[in-house]
Amino acid sequence: MTLHSSVLTLPSRRAHDRQRDVGVTSSRSLTLTKGRSWLHHLILRCAHVMDAERSHSLALQALGLGVASFLAPPLPPIHSRLRRTLFGKTLAHPIALAAGFDKDAVAYQPLHALGFSAIEVGSITPQPHAGNPRPRLWRVKDKAIINSYGLNNKGLTALKRAIAPFKHSHRLLGVSVASIKSTTDAILEDFSHTIDALQESTADYIALNLSCPNVSHGNVAILSPQFLQQLCRLKHHKHWTVPLLLKIPCALEDKTYTAITQLAIKNGFAGLIVGNTSPQHNHAHKGGLSGTPLGTAAEHALAVVHRARKNSKNFVLISSGGVMDGFAAYRRLHKGADMVQIYTAFIYDGLNTLPDFISAMNQACHKKTPSSLPKRTLIRNVA
Ligand SMILES: Cc1cc2nc3c(=O)[nH]c(=O)nc-3n(C[C@H](O)[C@H](O)[C@H](O)COP(=O)(O)O)c2cc1C
């Protein structure tokens, strides 16, 4: 079965192989599948009692070594209503991995092979940056995370080298770009330099991270109309061809979302990613909160931005924040998202995440009203 041939499509040969794996009913393959599931469960439990940053870097290494292709449960067939075309590529479904998981693009190939339709690597800065002191990543209650990484990354040159081999006609690779500078000129110079350098790269789109809560930009309000106007002037001057998106936070005022959306459309930006982690929370740790608690604000922000884009249907809306299961993802689509990015759900549910998301979204495709969808029934308890 190929990507376009029927109502139910499979995303890749590897997924197809995994699919076949389950289709075989011999007791040997059933034992193997159960063994893998048990091993995956054990690894998740271990990962969740380790130091969070250490377990994240081990997970990236394991992905790089191909462990996921052995342990990952099969992806179910994907309903054709989930298919969409973005940035010139036809994707089997709209679920993507958000920025910050694979900052230096060391594992985007295995992540694509797991079935994610898009991976956003980065955020990167022009030069390597160590970020904030450790500890800077914590799991907190309600399936949430707080991080205060502060844009640690290996820099532009390393990233360009890492993404050079990317070549896939049904998967997207986005690059998230940020700055740690504290004056308007220096921030714009960073953006300009990095975006210039990525024009001849394999990136399908570039996202400007205007919403990292873990860096101070001095006196520059990076979402102020003044700064955004300067950014627009730079963009007009440059004539960049790789689609450029802006990543903005959850919980702005509605009128600010509307103003940013209109400005972005008028100035030829390709779309918005709404939103990012939030510094507003009552936890003892300082940093940006992600996961379940972001859901309501992110859904509201999406709805406002979708209203503001009116008939500009080519202006892409990517929803990010608190999408913890496939039903929630489907609701985001219904509220206007063209693609849905996840991060924290993947940390908590590991290799089960995508198969669970796809199953739930397949079910949702058969429902008439998204309001009748169950809430969070597929979350597995790993604690
Ligand atoms: C540990 C961690 C690191 C992150 N790093 C970045 C980053 O470098 N750039 C960025 O744009 N977003 C970053 N994010 C934000 C995510 O891309 C995403 O927008 C946010 O976590 C909300 O989605 P979620 O609730 O599904 O996790 C990071 C999030 C986490 C949890």
The ligand as an ORCA input file, in Angstrom:
! r2SCAN-3c Opt
* xyz 0 1
  C      13.015     20.655     27.582
  C      12.398     21.566     26.562
  C      13.226     22.289     25.699
  C      12.660     23.130     24.753
  N      13.469     23.837     23.895
  C      12.923     24.617     22.937
  C      13.742     25.305     22.010
  O      14.965     25.206     22.006
  N      13.111     26.091     21.075
  C      11.761     26.226     21.012
  O      11.253     26.939     20.134
  N      10.949     25.558     21.875
  C      11.500     24.766     22.829
  N      10.697     24.097     23.696
  C       9.234     24.287     23.623
  C       8.568     23.173     22.809
  O       8.977     23.238     21.478
  C       7.031     23.300     22.867
  O       6.650     24.482     22.212
  C       6.506     23.334     24.303
  O       7.155     22.369     25.090
  C       4.983     23.119     24.370
  O       4.631     21.858     23.889
  P       4.301     20.594     24.857
  O       3.318     21.055     25.883
  O       3.796     19.555     23.911
  O       5.599     20.205     25.482
  C      11.240     23.251     24.655
  C      10.434     22.513     25.522
  C      10.994     21.675     26.463
  C      10.097     20.884     27.378
*
